[in-house]
């Protein structure tokens, strides 16, 4: 499915979820981005009707409970809405890595321009006198943080624009400046990497987003480079990362009945009166630290020191991001 059609379908769902009354095709065409047309032009109007019929069929195939009816007995034209009671999902409990994936998807959706289009559509509904239910919309704001470099790098990769940033490696205290033509951002073994052409080294390189220090800055003009058509980003990251040797031994304290994801990683669980001790083998302290930090007060890293320091650093970065994004005056 093309991105244009995906955006149109998402906006159609938002529109039909946001009102309890049936909306006619005319109202939908005037509200939902992607359906703009001249109703007085027979060919243009016929094209809209075909598009709308295909989209309705697509939604029903996807399991969206699309209802047809009229707002009153005086209405001559049928309208459409989505039954909220049938559309809503029950509460879903997610592990930290699963919640992070949802948060990343939400952030991508927000920055793809869909959220702005949806808000515009809802404003049109209100202007037309249609009562809108603000609790029914899909205008999500991600609550799970991702690496700050994620957004700028994905945007630069889409625009094919070079970037500069400072990068820290474990063996060196001071971060070094890098210039990169980013081809894309991928996830490998729970970590996010950007892959592209390193302009200083003259070769393909990948960089872990969690090791980027400070802001990522776009430089130069858009469409400044063309990524190789046969580039396999995941394979490149896998080759660069190499096999993980799980030589580390961590001790983690977790509350009873909590941190199921960490319990699955444990090679041994020692029950205690107030909490349980988990013994976990690991190869990457930063990866395990992010998992522990994700459970908040339900998990604590007892050792070794490198893991405790990594968890503390993760929590400090989360607190700093919260302070930067909190509204003025918020505590």
N, C-alpha and C positions, 0 to 999 in steps of 0.2 A: 504494500500500500504506500502511495506517495506521501511525502510529508504534508503537501497541501491538503490532501483528502483527510489525512489523520487529524490535522488541526481543525478542519471543518467539522469532522465527526465529534471531536472533543467539545468544541464550542456548541454544537447542537445538543449534546447531552447536558451540558451546563445550563443551556437555555431552558430545556424541557424539565430539568430537575428544579429549576428556580421558581417555578410557578405551579400553583395547584389547579389553575384553570386550563382548559384546552386552548392551544394556540393554533390558529389557522396557518396554512402554508404562506399566505400573504404576510402575516405577522412575523413568521419565521424568516422569510426572505428579507424583510426589512430590519431584522435584528441580528442574525447570525452571520459573521464574516465568512465569505466564500460563496454566498448565495446572491450577491449583488447582480441585478439584471434590470433590463427595461421591460416592465410588464406590458407596455403598449406595442412592443415589437414581438410579433407572433413567433418568430424563430427563436429569439432570445428567451421568451417565456417558455417555449417548449423545451429548450435545452435545460432551463432551470427545473422543470417538472421531471425530466428524466433523471437529472442529478439527484433531486430530492427523493425520488422513488428508489434509486439505487442505495442511497444512504439509509433510508428506512429499512430496507431489506438487510443491509449490512448490520445495523444495530440489532435487529431481531436475531440474526444468525449468531451474533456475539452474546446473546442472552439478555440484552437490555429489555426490560419490561415496558415496551412502548404501547401506550393505550391510545385508542381512537374514540372520539366522542364530540359532543357539543356542549358549549357553556350554558345554553338555554334552549328551550323548545323553539324559539324564534330564529335560531341560527340556521342558515341554509347550507353553510360549508362546514364539513367536519374539521375538528382540530386534533391536536396531538399533545401528549404529555407523558412523563415517565412516572410510574407508580413508585413513590419513595419507599413505601413499606416493603416492596418486593425487591427494590434495588439495593437497599442498605445491607451491609455485611455485619455479622455479629462481631463483637470485640475479638481482635486477633492479638495474641501475645507473640512478640518478635524477639529473637536473640539480638544482641547488639550489632552483629555484622549484618543481619537481615534488616534491622531498622536503619542502619547506615545506608544500605542499598536503596531503600525506599526514600530516604532523605536526599540521596544524590539524584535519584530519578525526579523527585519533586523539584529540586533546584534546576535541573536541566529543563524541565517543563516550564518553570517560571521564566528562565532566561531565554527560552526559544521564542518568546513573543506571544505565547498562547495566553498567559495570564492577562496581559494588557488587552488583548482582543476580547477575552471573555468579560472583563470588566466593562469594556465599551458596550458589549451586547446587553449586559444587564442594565446599564444606564439607559439604553434605548427602550428596554422593556418598561422601565419606570416612567420614562417620558411619555410612553404611549398609554399610561394609566394601568398597566398590568402590575398586580401586586406580586412582589418578589420575596421569596423566603431566603434570607441571607444564610440560614443554617444548612440549606440544602445544596449549596454550591460546592464545586470542586476546586475553588481557588485556594490551594494549599500553600502554606508557608512552611518550608522545611524547618524542623526543630533539631535535627541531627546535624552536627557540624561536620564538614569535610575539610581537607587541607585547603588553606586559602588560595593556593596556586591553582586549584582545580578549575575554577571558573575562567580566569584569564587565559589559561593554557588551552582549554577547549575552544574558547572564543577565537584565539589566535590560530588554532589549527583549522577551524572552519573558514576563517578569513584568509588563510594561507599567508600569514604575516609573521615575521621574525620576532623573537622576544629576547630579552636579556634578564638575567637573574643571578643571584648569588647562591652557591651550592656548597653544602658542608659534607665532607666525607669523614668517617670515623677516625682515620689515621692522621688527620690534619686539624689543628685547632681553629684556624681562621678559614672562613668560607672564601671561595674563589669565584670570580665573575665568569659567567658563561653566556655565549651567544648561540641561539638555537633556532632552526627552522622546524617548528613542531609539526609532525605528521599526524599525531593523534595521542590520546590518553587511554591507557588500558589498565585493567586490574589483573594482577598476578599474585597468587598465594596471599590474598588479603591485603595487598599493597597496591597503590596507584602509581603508575609510571608514565612519563611522557617520553615518546620516542621521536627522534628527528635527526636532522643533519646538524652536527656541531660545526659551526663556521670557523672556530679557532683550530680544531683538530682536523677538519676536512674529512670527517668520517661520520658514520651513523653511530649515535650514542643514545642511551636511555638514562633517565634521571628519576630517582624516587621523589615523589612530591613532598613527602614528609621531611626531606633533607634540604628543601629549598628555603632559604632564609630571606625574610623580607618580601617585598612586592615583586611580582612579575610585570615587566614593562614591555609593551608592544612597541616596536620600532619599524620604521620604513613604511612602505605602502602595502595595501592589500594585494593579494594575488601575485606576490613577489616570487613564489616558487611553486613547483608542482611535485607532490610526493610521488615516489615510484609506484606504478600501478600494481606491481607484484609484492609490495612491502607487507610482510607478515609481522605485525608489531608484537603480538604475543610470543611468537617464536624467538624474536630478537631479545625480548626481556628474559625469556626462559634461558637462553644461551648465556646471556650476560650475568644472570643471577647464579647459575650453576646449582648443583644439588645442595640441599640444606642439611648440614650435619647437626643433629640435635644432641649437642654435647653439654648444653646447660641444664642445670637441675634447679628448679624453682620450688619454693614453698609458698603457698597462697592460702590465706584464711578466708573462708566464705561462710555466710550465714546459712543456717539450716533451711533447706528447701529453696535456696536461691542459686543463681549463677550456674544454670544447667549447662551452658556452653563450656564453661571452664571445667566442669565436672567431666564432660565428655573427653576433654584433653588429658585428664589426670591418669597417670599410670597407677596411682594408689591414693585412696581416700582414708584418712584417719579421723574417725568420728570423735567429737568432743562434746562437753556438756552445753556449751553456748554456741559453738561454731565447729566447722570441719576443717581439717588441714588437707590440702591437696598437694600432691607431689607431681610436678609437671616437667617433662623433658621439652626443651626448646632449642631452636637454633638462632632465632632472631629476637633479641630482647625488646626491640621497639615494637615488633608485631605483637608479642605477648603482652607488653605493657598497654597497648591500645585496647586489647581485649579486657584486661583487668580494669582499666580506667572506665571502660564503657559500662561496668556494673556499679559504678559509684560507690556508695557506702556498703554495698553487699559483698565487696571483695577487697582484700588488702594484700599487697605483696610483702612478704616477710623477708625474702632473700632470693638470690644473692644481691649485694649492693648495686650492681649494674642494673638489675631489674627494678629495684626500688627507685633508683635515680631516674630511670626511664619513665616510670609511672608518675612520679612527682612532676617531671617535665611535661608530660602529657596533660596533667591536670592544670598546671600553670598556664599552658597554652590555651586550654579550653576556657579558663577563667579570663584570660586576657582578651580572647575573641568575644566573650560575652560582654565584657566591659566596653569594647569598642562598638558593639551593635546595640547595646541597651539604650532605650530612649533617655533623653536628658532628664535628670532628676530621679531616674529609677534607681531603686536600691537592690 
